[in-house]
Amino acid sequence: MKLYLNILCIFLCLSINPVFSQVIDEIVVTGNKSKSLLLNSAGNIAFIAEEEIVFISSHAPAEILNRLPGFYISQGSGQEHLTSIRSPILSGGAGAGSFLYLEDGIPLRSPGFGNVNGLMETIMEIGERTEVIRGPGSVLYGSNAIHGVVNVLTELRDEDDHNHFGIHYSKHEAFADVSFFRSSVDESTSLKFYWKEDNGHSHNHGHEEDNGHEEEENFDQPHYGQQKFLLRKDIFKGSRNYTFSLSGTNLNQETMGYIKGFQAYKDEEKRSINPDPEAFRDTYSIRSYLKIVQELSKGSIILTPYLRYTDMDFKMHFLPGKPLEENSHKSLGLQVLYNRPFGNNVFYIGSDLEITEGDLNEFQSAPDVSFGPRLAYPNGAHYDYNIDSQIISFFINTEWNLNKKTSLTAGFRIENVEYNYNTNIESGTKGRIQIASNRSDDFTNVSPKLALNHKINENLSLFANLSRGSRAPQTTDLYRIQSKQIAGGAESEKLDSIEIGIRGLTGNLEFELVGYSMQKEKFFFRDSQGFNVENGKTSHQGIEIGYYSKITENFEISGSASFAKHEYDFNHTPNGIEKGKTIDSAPDIIGNTRLSYLPTLGGRIEIEWLKIDDYPIDERNAHFYKGHDVFNLRAKFPLTEKINFGFAINNLTDEKYANRADYAFGNYRYFVGHEREFHFTFETEF
């Protein structure tokens, strides 16, 4: 039966997306740092346009990005999440260092200080569009662009003055967004705000009365509030253009922890209880850049100095001792890009420079001896250190038109990352915690790329891509070490990728089909018992499909699907890892299919099917999550020329499922998926 269901999923998810709508005319920038037609791109660029983001009215990035092939966000409580792009669902340093999150091409965090929940710091909900590279992007973007790149773009293409206000409400949450846009011949200004409050989806907290009976009371945790803003100013002065941007995010969240026990997410009582009411996550960030574009007689030069600051405090409720972590960092950086055409060919050369000061403190109030005194999580300070980081890199990227139909792209980056680490507490070993002595480490990585694009005709193209993704270790990989590790033992991670694909338009079908194979070395991860594992090897093979088709004048079908194998490529006896076993949290099939109805009078009604296949939840492949199918219904209608009304029913069938599942510290653990929920939306232009 499972085989037949999977086959059915393949055909129904034979992917497409409004993200592929009008693919042959769509302009993208992330693939080569300049504007180009998607059909001419020698890589797997996908995007979500502003109109799609507005229609979804999402409460989390997962609702937006899970529409893309090869992409899955495992949403936890509130804005906590884990990311998968051509990969398992990665956590810890692996999750923080495998994906690069950008805003207008600038990293949201310094690469060595990545945040596994980094998408919470984006302004995706109020950005103009979001573009994604699936697979390595290190040649153009450097460290952390291993499995994928997410770039939130703020540029507005609408030249007409307008103001927007939207409010979105459900039983458990409310959020609003407001934006202002003014333009003239020589300048434009945009200002956007986003505000959200969530009361935790009515999770209850059980307590026992004096009569011995357990009663339940409404419990306002896990509550969270979130605010985001963007100010952007563009000035056009002949051959020189300026862009100033200031953006920021703030999150104050009480976090619901996981529930334990086999298939506990099906238990009505367990799924409604918050087992960790004391858990929280507070984080804020602010970023600014000034982009100067100078047109030259031949080519152009772009200078982009930028600043960033981010701060985060949170309870590590996923560890037995539940320590408190505080981390922050501030950065000053400069991006330089020069391009020059040679006939029909283009030559790019660039450099990225950045200096960062960061710190991390981890403190546990009481000891936890679940693993015995020798491997205990001790009370007191686990880590308390400061790090100075310097990054310098140079890259070259060339685009050669071999003939009218075939183009070749070749490039490479050389990058040096230096860390200077200083501990504020005495070095040594206490339980499983090891505090490293002061030290310096540096890493140099080279990332090459060779890509080919061949246009079969004006509407169809083939592409192939050989590339390497690389990253220096995260600072936590190097200095948040354990008793069995050697300080500085982590090495630079490398991933070699080959892919071949076809995209275009045939009849009323727009599509993309891509096959890939990737090998990763020096993989650094945390096992199911919380122990760090260095220098692992993994392999990744898959097929991704995307499509959009206008069935009739009023009906469209779209979607995405990924069929992949993610396997360990090494043996590690202490963890029960064997070469050829599936990496934990790696579903073979991920699918998203949407059927839309477009009423003659305007608006849109959409039903969405999200499919996650079963997957192992420990490295031994001894425990599994059975997967799930979730259906969502969305609609939006014009009431007047400038007023829209919409609604959504998430989890239409009220499926009992887990957003995240793992097997850790001897227990099944689940982050419960949301029950059926109704949302209402009101938007107006003024």
N, C-alpha and C positions, 0 to 999 in steps of 0.2 A: 504493500500500500504506500509506504514511504517513497518508493521509487516513482510510482505514478504521480504522487503529489509533487515531487521535485521536478518531474518532466512538465507537469502542468504549470508550475511556477516559472520554468524556463520560457515557455511559450507566452504566458501572460505578462511576464516581466521583460520580454524581449525589448528591453529598455527604451524608453525615450523620455524626454523631458522638455517642458517649455524652455528649459535652459538651452536646448538645441534649436529652438524656434528661429527660423530664418538664418540658419547656420552659415550659409554662403556669404551673407552680407554682414555678419557680426564682427565688430572690432574688439580685440582683446589686447591687453598690455603686459600681463604677468609673464607670458611665455618668453619674451625677449627684451623686456623693459622698454618697449616702444610699441606704438599702435600698429597692428597688423590684422589682416583678415584671418578669422579662425580657420577657414578652409585652407589657407596657405601655411598654417602652423605645423611644424614637424614634431608635434608632441601632443599630449593628452590634456589640453586645457579645457576645463568646463567652467561654467559660470551660472550664477543666479542673479537675474536682473532685479532692479528695484521694484518693478511692477509685481513680480512674483513674491518678493519679500513682504510687500504691502498686503497682498492678497492673503498670505498665510497668517499674518498678524501673530507671529510666533511669540511664545513666552521663553524660548530657549533656542540657542543656535542649532540644536539637534533637529528641530522641526524644519529648518531651512536646508542644512547640509545633507541630511539623510536622503534627499532626493537625487543625489549625484551617484553615478556608478562607482563602485569600489570604496565608498565612503560610508562609515557608520559611527555615530556618536552614541555611546552608552551613557544615558542620562542618569545621574544619581539623584540625590536630594537637592532641591533648590537648583543652583547653578553649577553644582559639582557634576563632572562628567569625565569620561575617558574616550579617547579618539582612536579610530582605526581608519587608515588609508592604505590600501594594499598591504595590510598587516593584521595581526591579531589585535585585540583591544589591549593597548599597552598602558601600563601603570608605572609609577615610580620614575626613576631617571630615564628609563626606556621611553615612557610616554612624554616626558618633558623634553627629551632631546631628539625625538624622531620626527617631529612636525614643527614647521616654522610658521608662526602667525605674524602677518604683516598688516600694516595700515599705510596705504599709499606707498607700498614697497619698502617701508621701514619696519624692522622687527619691533614687536610690542615689548619684548624683553631682550636683554642682552643674552646671546645664545647660551652661555654657561650657567645662566640663572633661570632656565626655563621653568614654566609652570604647567604641570600636567593638566590643570584645569584652565589653560590659557585662553580659551575662547570666551570665558566670562569677562575678559578684559577688552574684548573687541567692541566696536560700536556697530556691529553687523546690522542690528535692527533699524538703525537710522542711516546707514551707509547707502551710497548710490547703487552699488552692486558688489558682489563677492566673486572672485575668480580663484580657481583651485588648480594646482598642478598635482597630478597623481603620480607618485614616484619621485625620483631624485630631482632636485632643483638647485644643487649646490653650486654649479658653475656661475649662475647669476646671483644667488642669494647667500651662499656660504653655509656655515655650520647650522645644524638642525634640519636642513632641508633634505632629509633622507627619504622618508616614506611619502612626504607630501608638503605642499605649501598652500596656505590659505591667505589670500590677500584681499582685505576689505578696502574698496575704493570709495573715495568721497566726492570725486568730481561729478558735478551736475551737468547733464547734457541738455536740459530744458532751459532755453534762453528767455522764456517769458517769466515776468514777475509773478510770484504766487506765494500764498501762505497756506499751511495745512495744519489741521488739528484732528487728532483721532483719540478715541477713548475705547478701551477694551475691558470687558467685565465678565466675570464668572462668579459662581458661588464662593470660590476660594481665592480669587485673585483679581486684581485690577491693574491696568497699566495704561499710560497715556503717552502720546508723542505729539510734539508740536514743532513746526519748522517754518522758517522765513527765508525767502530767496528774492534778491534784487539784482538786476543786471542792467548794464548799459553797453555802449560800444567798446569802452576801454576797461571795464571792471565788472566784477560780480561779487556778491556777498551772500553767504548762506549761514544760518544759525539754526541748530537743531537741538531739541531736548527729548529725553526719554525717562520716564518715571514708572516704577513698578512696585507694587506691594502684594505679597502672597502670604496667606495665613496657614500654609502647610497642608492644604488639602484635607482638613478635618481629621488629622490623626489624633487619636485619643491616648490618654495616659491612664493606665489602670492603677487603682489603689484599693487597699483592703480596709473595709470598715471593721468596727469593733465586734460585730456579730459574725465575723469570719467570712462574709460574702464579699466577693470582689465586685466593686462598682467601677463604672467608667465615667469620667468627666471630660468635657471638651478641653482641649489642651492647645494653646496657641502656638506651640512649637511643632514642627520646624517652620517658623516664620522667616521671611526675608524681605528686605527692601533693597531696591537697586535703582541707581540713577546714572545716566550717561548724557554727555553733551558734545557738540561739535561746533566750532566756529571756523569758517574758512573764508579767506579773502583772496581773490584773483585779480591781478592788475596786468593789463596788456599795454606795453609801451614799445610799439614798433618791433624791433628785432629782439627785445628783451622782455620777458614775462616773469612775474613774481607770483608765488603762491605762499600764503601764510596759513598755517593750520594750528589750532589748539583744541585738544580733545581730552576727555577724561572719563573715568568710570569709578563708581563707588558701590560696594556691596556690603551689607550687614545682614548676616544670615545665621539663624539657628538651624542646625543640620540634623536631619533624621538619620540615624545610623541604620545599619543592616539588621535584618532579622535572621535567626539561625534555625537550622533544622531542615531535613529533607523536604523539599517542595513546600516550605513554610509560607511562600507567597500565596498559596491556595487557601490557607487557613484564615477565615474571616476575622478571628480574634487577633491572631498574631500580626496580620498585615495592617491592622489599625492602631497598633501600639508603637510608640516611639521609644526604643530601648536606650537611647543615648540623648536625653533631653539637654544635657549640659554641653553637647558638642556645638561648635559654632565656627564660622569663617567670616572674618572681616578683612576686606581688602580695598585699596583704592590705588588709582594710577592716574598720572597726568603726563601728556606728551605734547611736544610742539616742534614744528619744523618750519624752515623757510626755504622754499625751492626757487632757484634762480635759473632760468633757461635763457641762454644767449645764443641766438642764431648767428652763425658765421658765414663767410662767403662760401665755404665748403663744409657742410656739416653743422654741428651744434655742440655745446658743452652745457652740462647740467650740474650745478652745485647745490647740495642739500645738507646744510648743517641741521642738527636736531638735538633735542634734550628729552630725557624721560626720567620719571621717578615712579616707583611702585613700592607698596608696603602691604604686607599680609600677616595676619595673626589667625591661627586656627588650632582647634583641638584635633589631634590625630586619632580620631575615634576608631579607625580601622586597625590600630595596633593594640595588643593586649594591655599595655600600660597606659594608653591614651595620653601621651605627653602633649604639652603645649609647644607649638612652634611659632616663632616670630622671625620673619625675614624681610629684608628690604634691599633695594639697590637703586643707584642713580647713575646715569650715563650721559656722556657727551660724545657725539659722533658726527661724522662727515661722510657723505656719499658723493663721489665724483664719477661722472659718466660723459665720455666724449664719443660721438659717432660721426663718421664721414662716409659718404657714398663714393663708390668708384664705378661709374657707369650704372649698371643695374645691381651692383653688389654693395653691401654695407659692412663697414668695419666698426666694431665697438670696443672701447677699452675703458676700464673703470677701476676704481679703488674704493674700498670701505675701510674707514678708520674709526675706532671706538675705544674709549677708556671708561671703566666702570668701577665704582666702589660699592661693595656689597657686604652684608652681614647676615648671620643666622644664629639663632639661639633655640635650643630644644631643652625643655625642663619637664620632669615628671615628679608629681607631688608624693606618690607612694610607690613602693617597689611592686613588681610583678614577677613571680617565680614560676610561671607556668612551665618553663623549660628547665627548672632546677636552678640552684644558686649560680652555677658556672655560666649559664647562658640566660641569666635573668635580665629583665628590663629594670635597671636600678632606679631608685629615687634620686632626686637632685638633678644637677645639670648634666645632660648628655653631651651637648655640643654648645660651644659659644665661640664663634670665630668671625674674623673679618677677612675679606678678600679684595685685593686690587687686581683688576683684569685689564689687559690690553689686547686688542685685536687689530691686525693689519692684514689686508688682503688685496690682491690685484687679479683682475680677470680680463680675458680677451674673448670676444665672441664675434664671429664672422658669418655672414650670410651670402652665399654665392649662387647666382642663377646660372646653372649649367647650360640650360636652354630655356625655351619658352614655357616648358611644362615641369621642369625638374630643378629643385633648389637644394643646396647642401648647407647645413649649419655646423660649424665646428667651433669649439671653445674650450677653455680651461681656466681654472682658478687655482692660485696658490694662496694659502691662508696660514697665518701664524697666530696662535692664541697663547697668551702667557698669563698664569695665575701666581699671585703672591699671597700665601696663606699665613695667618697669624692667629693662634689660639689665645683666648683670654682666660682659660683655665688650665690646670696642670695636665700635661699629657700622660697617657697611660691607659690601662685596661680596667674596666669595671663591669662585671657581668659580660654581656655580649657587646657592650659599647667600648670602642677604642677611640681615644682622643689622640690625634696625630700631632707630632711636634711641628714647629714652624718649618715651612719649606716653600720652594718655588718649583713650578712645573711649566713646561711649554710644549706645544704640539704644533707640528707643521703638516698640513694636508694638501694634497693636490687632487683636484676633481676635474676630469676631462669629460667631454661630451661630443658626440658625432651623430647628426640627425639628417634624414633625407625626406623630402616631400616631393611626390610626383602627382600632378594633376592629370587624371585620366581624361576628364573633360571639364567644362566650366562648373559643373555641379558635383564633382566627385574627385577625391584625392586619396592616395595611399601615403602612409608615412611609416618610418622606422627610426628607432632611437637607441643608441648605445650611450649610457651615462653612468657616472659614479656619484653617489651621495656620500658625504663624510661629515663627521662632527667630532670636535674635541670632546672629551668627557665633560659631563655636567660637574659643577663644583661639588655637588652632593655625592656624585660617584667617587670622587677623589678623597673627600675629607669627612663625609659622614660615613665612616667605615665601622666595621665590626671586628670582634676579637680575632677572627681567623684570617683577616685580611692584612695586606701590606700597604702602608700608606703610599699613595700614588700608583697603585697597581693597575688601575683602570687605564685602558688605552683608547686611542681614537677609533671610533666605530666607522666601518666602511660598508657600503652596499653597492654592488654592481648590478646594473639593470639592462636588459634588452627587451624591447617591445616592438610590435608591429601592429598597424591598425589601418582602418579605412573609415572615412567619414564623408558625408555629403547628402545630397538630395536626389531621390529617384521617385518620380510620380508625386504622390502626396505624402511620401515618407521621408523624413529627415532622420538620420541615424549615425551612430558611431559604434564600431566594433573594434576592440583592442585586446590583444593577447600579450602577456608579459611573463618574464622569468627573472627572478632576482636572487642573489646570493649575498648574505650579510655575514661579516666577520667582526670579532671583538665585541659581540653583543653583551651588554651589561644589563642585568635584570635582577629582580627580587623574587625568590621562590615562594611556595605556599606556606613555608614556615618563617618567612620574614628574613631569610638569609640572602645576602648579596652573592650573585654568581657573576664572575668575570670571564671575559674572552670566550663567550659562546658563539656558535655558528648556527645559522638558520637558512632555510630556502623557502622561496615564495613563488608560486606559479598560479596564473589565473587568466580568466577571460572576463571582460567587462563589456556590457552592452548598454547603449542608450538610444532612445528613439522618441520621435514626436510625429503624430499623424493626425490630420484633420479628416475624420471618417466621413462626416457630412457637414453641411453648413453650420449645424448647431452642436456637433459632437466631436470631441478630441480625445485621443488616448495618448498617454505619455508615461514614462517610467524609467527605471534603471535597474540593473541586475549585475551581480558579481558572482562568479563561480571560481573558487580559489582553494588551493592547498597551501597551508602554512605549517612547515615542519621543522623540528630540530634536526640539525645536521652535525651533531656531535653526541658523545656519550658522557654522562656525568652521574656516576653511581650514587653519591649521597642524596641526590634529588630524584633518582629513578628516571632520569632523562635518558632516552635511547634514540639513536639516530633513526629518523623516519616516523617518530611519533608526532602527532599533531600538537602544535603549540597550544597551550591552554587559552581559552577565550578567543578561539578562531573558528567561527562558523564557516562551513563550506559554501553556503548560499546566503546572500543578502539581496533582497528584492524590494522595489518600491514601484507600484503601479497605480496610475491615476486615470480615472475616466471623468471627463468634464463635459458639462452641458452649458452652452452659451445661449441664453434666451434671446429671442429676436429683439426685445426691448432693451437689451443690455444686461451686464452682470455675468456671473459665473457660478455654477454649482459643481462641486468636485467631490468624488469619493476616492479615498486613498487606501491602498492596501500595503502595509509594511510587513515583510516576512523576514524572520531571522531563523535560520536552520539550527538544529541542535549542535552543541559544541562541548568539548571537554573543559572542565573547570579546574583541573590540576595538571601538573606536568607529567604525572604518571599515566594520565588518561584513564584513571580509575573511577572518576566521578564526572557526571554530565548534567548539563541543563538541556531540557528538551526542546528549546526554541519557542517561538510564538508567532502568531498572526494577529495584527492589530489593524482595525479599520477606523478611519476618520472621515467625517463629513464636514465640508466647508461650503459656504455660500456668501456671496456679496452681490448686492443689487443697488442700482441708482434710484434714490427717491426723487431727486431733482438733478439738474445739470451739475450741481456742485456738492451734493450730499449723498453719501453712500451708507447703506445699512448692511450688516452682515452677521452671520452666526456660524458657529462650529460645534460639532459634537465629537469630541475626542474619545477614542476607545468606544466606538459605537456599540459593539456587542458586549461591553463590560467584561472583557477578557481578564482573567487572573494570570498575571505574568510578572516577570522580573525584568526591570531595565538593565540590571547588572547582576551577574551571578559569579561566584567563585567558591573555591574550597580552600580554606586557609586556617592554619592553626587548629586543624583537626575538626573543622565544622563546615557544613554547607552554609553559605552566606548569600543573602539576596537583598538587593535594593528594589523595593516594591514598585511596580508600575502603577500609574495613576488609574483610578477607577473611571467609569464613564463620567464625562464632565461636559457641561454646556458653556459656551462662550458667546458673548454678544459684542458687536463692533459698531461704532458710529464714527464716521469721518466726514469732514467738510473742508472745502477750499474757500478761502476768504481773502 
